[in-house]
Amino acid sequence: MKILVTGYSGQLGYDVVLEGKKRGFEIIGVGHKELDITQEEQVKSYVHNVEPDAIIHCAAYTAVDNAEDDKETCLDVNVNGTKYLAAAAKSVDATFIYISTDYVFEGTGTEPFTEEDAANPVGYYGLTKYEGEKAVQSLLDKYFIVRISWVFGINGNNFIKTMLRLAETRDELNVVGDQYGSPTYTFDLAKLLLDMVKTEKYGVYHASNEGFTTWADFAKEIFQVAGKKVKVNSITTEEYPTKAVRPKNSRMSKDKLEKNGFTRLPAWQDALTRYIAELQEEVN
């Protein structure tokens, strides 16, 4: 099976390519330098030359706060780029996996969102990711839309790396404690995506590591696992204003994965422990 992976220079794309190679797939990872997904003709030509059996579309504009000002670029990457890739996938009859986000929901209430719940993004980033979802659904039949949240991987920046960096110079931190969600380890998610791509169980799915937490409690667990003595003060969203609105409820139900025969991702605490061990191995 030949698989084209966009966003190879990011956290998820990098791990999808690594996992695909381990499994013996013919896998081609591309970053922005190899393929500018905002150029329709370039996308069409590239996909026709490669003729993949599947495209796993991990590339995205993910700077949530910057998106509120840089709307044109965000739209170009997340909506137009996705449209061009989906259209190219259709022309070569490739299965398409589109990586979406918890930000498509308004983030209110306390119940986990299901795949059937209406999307209602409150920020521009979430809006563009939802428009990307709609583009995929309107163009394709052979698609998976996989919504993820709070991503961390070895290749790139993330909350865990930020916390560990701050721990080098700080012994006390204020972290938001009223936003709930699930961390997603790209190493675990990559396995699921490659399990999915071999099936025809198309549709919208939620996929993150099991269990819910807050950013403050996540930070506490990071410091405990890494053996860092840092006091974490839980603060409210209002005490830490940001340009883009963050959803307070990013809980997502993953029941559909199980119903369709896919293995749920391990607990986020287990993922965190393995990830920190991997980071420490890199240092040593």
C-alpha positions, 0 to 999 in steps of 0.5 A, spaced: 500 500 500 502 506 497 501 512 502 502 519 502 502 523 508 502 531 509 505 535 514 511 530 515 515 536 518 510 536 524 508 532 530 503 527 527 506 526 520 512 525 522 510 519 527 505 516 521 511 516 516 515 512 522 510 507 523 508 506 516 515 504 514 515 499 520 509 496 517 512 495 511 508 500 507 510 504 501 510 511 505 511 518 502 512 524 507 512 531 505 512 537 508 511 544 506 518 545 502 516 539 498 509 540 497 505 547 497 498 544 499 495 551 497 497 551 490 492 547 486 496 545 480 502 543 484 497 538 489 494 535 482 500 534 479 504 531 485 498 526 487 498 524 480 505 523 479 505 519 486 498 515 485 497 513 492 492 508 495 491 513 501 492 520 503 493 521 510 492 529 511 496 531 517 498 538 515 495 544 518 495 551 520 495 550 528 497 557 531 490 558 534 491 565 536 495 567 530 489 565 526 485 570 529 489 575 525 492 571 519 485 569 517 487 569 510 493 564 511 489 559 516 483 559 510 488 557 505 492 552 508 486 549 512 480 549 507 483 550 500 489 546 501 484 540 504 479 541 498 485 541 493 488 534 496 481 531 497 479 533 489 486 530 488 485 524 492 478 523 488 481 523 481 486 517 483 481 513 487 485 514 494 482 513 501 483 520 505 484 521 512 483 528 514 485 530 521 481 535 525 480 538 532 476 538 538 476 546 536 470 544 531 465 544 538 463 550 542 466 547 548 460 548 553 457 543 558 460 537 561 458 531 557 463 528 552 461 530 545 460 525 540 461 525 532 453 526 531 453 532 535 453 539 531 459 543 530 459 550 532 466 553 532 467 559 536 474 561 533 477 562 526 482 556 527 476 551 529 472 554 523 477 553 518 478 546 520 470 545 520 470 548 513 475 543 511 471 537 514 465 539 510 469 540 504 472 532 505 465 530 506 462 534 499 468 531 495 469 524 497 466 517 499 472 514 501 474 518 507 475 518 515 475 525 519 479 524 525 478 529 531 484 529 536 486 534 541 492 536 546 497 533 541 504 531 543 509 528 539 517 527 539 518 532 533 515 539 534 513 543 540 508 542 545 505 543 552 509 538 555 516 540 552 514 547 554 512 545 561 519 541 562 523 547 559 519 552 564 521 547 570 528 549 568 528 556 571 521 556 575 519 552 581 512 555 581 507 556 575 500 558 574 496 553 569 489 554 567 485 549 570 478 549 568 479 547 561 477 539 560 480 535 555 484 529 553 492 529 551 493 525 544 500 522 543 502 522 536 505 515 537 499 512 539 495 515 534 499 514 528 498 506 529 490 507 529 490 511 523 494 506 519 489 501 522 484 505 519 486 506 512 486 499 511 479 498 512 473 501 509 469 503 515 469 510 513 466 516 517 467 521 522 471 519 529 474 522 535 481 519 537 485 521 543 488 518 549 483 515 554 481 519 560 480 526 561 484 532 565 485 539 565 491 543 563 493 544 570 492 537 572 496 535 566 502 539 568 502 536 575 502 529 572 508 532 567 512 534 573 511 528 577 513 523 572 519 527 570 521 528 577 521 536 577 519 539 583 514 545 581 508 547 584 502 548 579 497 553 581 490 552 578 487 558 575 481 560 571 481 561 563 479 568 565 485 569 569 489 567 563 486 571 557 488 569 550 486 572 543 482 566 541 477 563 545 479 556 548 473 551 549 472 549 556 469 542 554 474 539 549 471 532 552 470 527 546 467 520 546 471 515 543 465 510 543 465 509 536 472 507 535 470 501 539 463 500 535 467 499 529 472 494 531 478 499 532 482 499 539 482 505 543 488 509 545 491 507 551 490 512 558 493 519 557 497 517 563 500 511 560 502 515 554 505 521 558 510 516 562 512 513 555 513 520 552 517 523 557 521 516 557 523 517 550 524 525 551 529 523 556 532 517 552 534 523 546 537 527 552 542 521 554 
